[in-house]
Amino acid sequence: MYAKRVAGSAVMMLAGQRYGLDCLKRTKPCTRATPNTELALRRLETEFAFVGLTNHWALSICLFHAMFGGPCLSHEFLNTRPTNHTKPAKKAASTASGSWLGNFVDRDDSALFSKAKARFCADVAKHRVTFERCAQICPAAPQGSFDLGSSDPCRPLTERSGVSRDSKGSKGGM
């Protein structure tokens, strides 16, 4: 199974254990190594000045400019790797659980992504990045990039489901 063959690849690349594409081709033998998750997580935390999320590209570009300055240019928002898919693939029962992969979950790369997302959200909070501020920082972004309806990976799940908390922590409607 492809997923098992490439499991832990992101961790191993970050830990310097191997080139990430070594196990992509079935024609080449793939020597399995135990991913050094601890080292990869430590490097993510201490050796990266910036962590962005590709599935939240516009927000990542905005965060980068909030952190480091410089003009935000329209070409930063271009999709340089477009696909020819015109309709979504068959919807998986559950992406998070891995059921679409026969219940296989890549624990090492999942741990790395969780840490990367936490770091990203911490930086978003630290630099007070909001969709409103992003519209000011990146006026050259395509229209709608920072609409309030945009997906916010750092907003608590309770807020996403229509429940928010006021300043005292009690639940209230949106």
Secondary structure by P-SEA (a helix, b strand, c coil): cccccccaaaaaaaaccccccccccccbbbbbcccaaaaaaaaaaccccbbbbccaaaaaaaaaaaaccccccccccccccccccccccccccccccccccccccaaaaaaaaaaaaaaaaaaaaaacccaaaaaaaccccccccccccccccccccccccccccccccccccc
